[in-house]
Amino acid sequence: MVQLRGITWGHSRGYLPVAATAQRYMELHPDVTIRWDTRSLKAFGDHPIDTLADEYDMLVLDHPWMGFADHRRVLLPLEQHLDVVFLEDQARNTVGQSHASYHYNGHQYALAIDAACPIAFYVPHKLEKLNAQIPSTWEQVLKLAKKGGVLCAGNSTGILMLFYMLCNAKTETMFDGQCVAASTVIQESLEEIRALFSFLPDYAFEKNPIGVYEVLSSGDESVAYCPCDFGYSNYSRTGYSQALVISADVVKYKGKMLKTTLGGAGLALSAKANHLETALDYIKYTACGDIQKSVYVQNGGQPGHRAAWVSDEANRITHDFFRNTLKTLDNTWLRPRYNGYLEFQENAAVMIREWVMNGGSATELIDRLNALYLKGVAHD
């Protein structure tokens, strides 16, 4: 018997689709056993992948780990083992920069099986109750927030993604080797985050994007709209939650569509993977367009292959989640992936959240952010 073990993240979107592809693959290959374990969403973002690569053959991971993976040589360079035609199909059918996000220093370290970024989403009948329309500009978002109808994730990562989005609305130069961004860009963005959260319920600071979805999709009638948190197609599926959540592209900021931050998940192989030929065949099976737009999406997945995002069936079962947000996905910003970036992400997120919640000197915060960034770059 061939036995493979994988580690993914423990949400319906993270576990169910790979469990489904594994089940079908095992039915097609009776001599193969595939087991998927899970870790938390937080561990998905910050648990060191070198320890996971020692224990598991397959890893579902976040693309900011690519610099670390390249430096430590813990993942298999897929371009040395997968055929060119398949990889060209993956690149041609990427959603935004999803495929490219796992390409680092000349190597393709993962296949984009999941695509995501902060999007807008809302519950129609709750907007109607507030006598409100879907916002189309940042000013309209603030107006709706003043009426109490808006909720955003106020956990550290949620606020950092909001910070990146607002900075990218003002500059095309971030993380340039000298600073995170110009001081004026950072300060204005920080003040805009604080202004938004001044209108949100206090419990927003305890929510991650899943928590925001859970509130909007519940019987709570007090909030109706989220302008920019990571999208989950699960909540746009009939029966998943009490209230159906509809997705939308993000709004415009000073006449230009906001640029949110690319997320998603890639499927990688440990450099120590057992039964390599079978493991390679299984990840190709999971990432190919035919499976992504059928088995994968039908079992709660949010595919990384474009064939699923334009599929009539995938959009039917998700009330057009994919069509409604593809423009936002294609417009996303790619986070830095240098070895050491994740230390910046984890610490900067906490620092910014603390400032938004409790105030302090913006100048001092900016200096600390830049120092943290330069420290990480110096060790890359």
N, C-alpha and C positions, 0 to 999 in steps of 0.2 A: 504493500500500500504506500502511496505517496501522500504525505501529510504536510500541509502548509498552514502557518499561523499568521494572522494579520491583526493590526491594531488600528482602530478608527476612533471616532468620537461619539459619545453616547447620546445622540438625539435621533429622532426618527429619520431626519435627513441624512445623518451620518452613518447609521448602522443598517437600517432596513434595506436600502438599495444594494449594498455590497453583500449583505446576507442573502439577498435574492439572487444576485448574479452567481454567488458561490453555490447556492443550492442547485441552480440550473446547470452550472458547469459540472457539478458532481454527478448529476443525472446523465449528462452526456459522456462523462468519464468516470465510470463506476470504481475505478482503482484509485481515485483521488479523494482525499478528505481535506476540506478547508474550514478552518475555525477562525471566526472574527471576535476579538475582544474589544472593549471600549474603554475610553478615558473621558474625563470631563472636558467641556468646552475650554475652560481655562488651561487645563493641561495640554489640550490640542495646540494652544498658542505658545505655551512657555515651558513645557516639560522637555528636557534635553533629548534630542532624537538619537544620540549616540547610544544611550542606555537601551532605548527601544529597539534599535537596530541589532543589538547584541542578542535580544530575546525573540524578535519576530522576523519572519521572512518578508512581510509586506507592511508598509506603513502608509496611512492616510495622513497627510501633513500639510502645513501652511507654507507658502512660498518664501516668506522671509527667512526660513531655515536654510536656504540654498547656499549662502556664503559659508555658514557653519559646516554644512554637509560637505562642501567642496574642500574646505580646509582640513576636516577630519577624515575625509575619504570613507564615509560611513554608508553612502548610498551607491548603488550600481549605476554607472553611466549607461543609460539605456540606448544611446545612439550606437554603441558598440555591439548591441545584441538584437535590436529590432530593425526590421527592414526599412529602407528609405521610403518606399511607397506609403507604408503605414504612417510614418512620422510626418511625411508631407501632407497626408490627409488630416492629421491632427492639427498641424499648423494652419492649413487652409480653412479648417472649420472651427477655429478657435472662437470663443466668445470674449471680446475685448482682447486683453493681453494674457489671458489665462494660460495658454500653452507656453508662451514666451517666459512667463513668470517662473517656470521651473527649468529654464535654460540658463546656465551660469558657467562662466569661464570655459565656454566651448562644449559643455556637457549638458545633456538632457537628463535631469535627475528624477523626473516624475511625469506622469500623464495627467492632464487636467480632466478629472472625472466629475468635478463639481465647480460651478461658477457662481459667484456672488459679489455683491457690493452693497453699500447703503443705498436704499431706494426710498421712495415715498409709498405709504400705504394707508388705507382708511376703511371705515365701515360706513357704507352709504346711508343707512337709516339713522345712524348717530349724527352724521353731518346734517341731515334733514332736520333732526330734532333741534339742532343749534341754529337752524336757518342759515347754514353756511354752504359755500361752494368749495370745490377742491381748489386749493391755492395754486397759482401759477407763478408767483414771484415770492421772493424772500420777505418782502414787505407784507404780503398777504398771509404768509406763515405767522409772522409776529402778530398781525391783527387777530388771527384765529386763536393764537396762544393767549392773547389778552382776554379772550372770551372763555378761556379754560378748556378749549377743545383739543389741545395738542399734548402729546407725550413723546419724549425721547429717552433713550438709554443714557443714564447719568453715571453708570459705572465707569471705571477708569478708561477702558478700551473704547467705550461708546463716545466719551468726550474727546478722546484723542482722534477718533475718526472724524468727528465734527470739526475739530481744530484743523486737521489736514484739509478737509473740504473747503473751509472758509479761507485758509491760506492760499489754496490753489485757485480760488476765485480772483485773487489779487496779484498773483505772480506765476510765472512759468519756471521760476528758479527756486527749488528747495533742495536742501542737503547738497550744496555745491562744493563741499570740501572745506568751506570756511565757516559756514553758519547754517542753521536750520532754515532761516529765511530772513529777509530784511526786518529790522526791529519794528518798523512802522507796520509791516504786514502782520507780524505776530501780535503786536499790541491791539491792533484793530480787531483781529480775529478773536482774541481772548475776550475783549469787551463785548463782541457780538454774541459769544457763547453765554456770557453772564447775563446779557439782556434777555436772551431766549429763556434761560432757566429761571429767571426771576418771575416768569409767568407760569411755570410748570409746578405741579404738585411736588411737595418735598420728597415723596417716596420715589420720584424719578431717579434720584441719586443712587438708589439701591437696585435699579433695573438694568439688565443687559437687554440686547435686542429681543431675545426670546421672551423675557419678562414683559416687554412692551407689547409684543404680539398677544401674550396671554391676557393682558388687561383689555386691549382693544377687542379681542375675540370673545370676551366674557360678557356677562350681563351688566357690567359697569357701563352706565350711560354717560359718564362725565367727560370722557375723552373720545375723540373720533378719528384723529389723524396723526400720523407720524411723518415728518418731512424727510428723514434721512437716517434710517438704521438698516443694518444688514437684512436683506430680504430672505424670507422663508416661504417657499411655495406651498408648504404643508397647510398653512392657514388659509390658503385660497382654494382648498379642496373641500367639497361637500362632505360634511360629517366629521371633519377633524376637530372642530371646535364649535362652541355655541353660536357664535356669529361669524359669518363669512367675511374675510378680509380681502379687499381688492387692492392690487398693486398699481403703481403709477411711476412715471419718470419723476426725477427730482425737478425742483422749480428753477426758474431763472434768477440770477443775481446780477443786478445792474445790466439787464438785457442779454446776459449770456447764461446758458445752462450750466448749473453747478457740476463740478467734476468730483465725483466721490472716489473712494479708495478701494482698489481691487481686493477681494477676499477669495473665497472658494477653497478648494482642497485638491491636492494631487495624490496620485497613487504611485508610490515608489517601492523599490525593492532594496532590501538591505544588501550591502556588499558581501555579507556572509550568508545570503539566502540559500536555503536548501532546495534541491530539486529544481534547479534554475530553469530548465527548459519548460517545465510545467508552469512554474511561477510566471514566466514571461508570457506564455500562452494565455494564462488566466487574466493578466492585467490588460493584454490586448483585447481580449473578449469583453472585459468590463468597459473599456474606453472606446470601443468602436461605435460608430454612428448608429448602426442597427440596434445594438443593445441599449445604448444611451437613450434612444427615443422610444424604447419599448419597455423591457424588463426594468431598467434602472429608474426611469421616471414614473412608471406605474407603481413602483414600490416606495414612493416618497422621496425619490432622489431629485436633485436640482442639477441637471447634467452640465458637463463642461463642453460637450460637443454641440456645435451649432445646429446640427440636424434636429436635435430635440427642441431647441428654442423656437424654431420656425415650424415645427410639426403641428398640424391641426389637432391631432389627438392629444398631444401633451398640453396644448393650450385649452382644449375642451375640458379636460379633467382639472385644470387649475384656474378656470375662469380668466384665461388670457394673461396669467402671471408673466409668462415669458415674453410674449409680444409687447405687453405693456411696459416692460422695463429694459428691453434689449438696447435701446438707445443709450440709456444710462450706463449699462454694462460696457458698451463699446467705447464709452467716453471716460473710462476710469483711469485713475492715476496709480502707477505701480510704486509701491513702497520700496525703500532701499532694501538690499538683500546682503549687504556686506557682513562679513563675519563680525559679530558684535552688535549688529543693529537691534536685535531683540532685547538686549540689555537697555538700550535707549528707549525702546517702545514701552517696556514694562515700567521703567522709572519715570519717564516723561509723562506718561498717562496719569500716574499717581500725583505728580507735582501739579499738573494742569487742573485736575479735578479738585485738588485741595484749594487752589487759588480761586476757582469758580465758586466753590462752596463758602470759603471763609475770607476771601480777599487777601490783601497784602500788596507788596510792591510789584507791579508788572515788570519794571526794569530789572529787578533782582531775579525774577522768574526767567526772563529772557536770557539773562547772563548764565543762569544755571542750566537752562536747556542747551545753549550753545556749548558750554563747557562739557556737558554730558555727551553731546554729539561728537565733539573733537576728541574726547578721550576714547570713544569707541573706534573712530576712524584710525586713530594712531596705532591701535592694536590689530587692525585688520590684516 
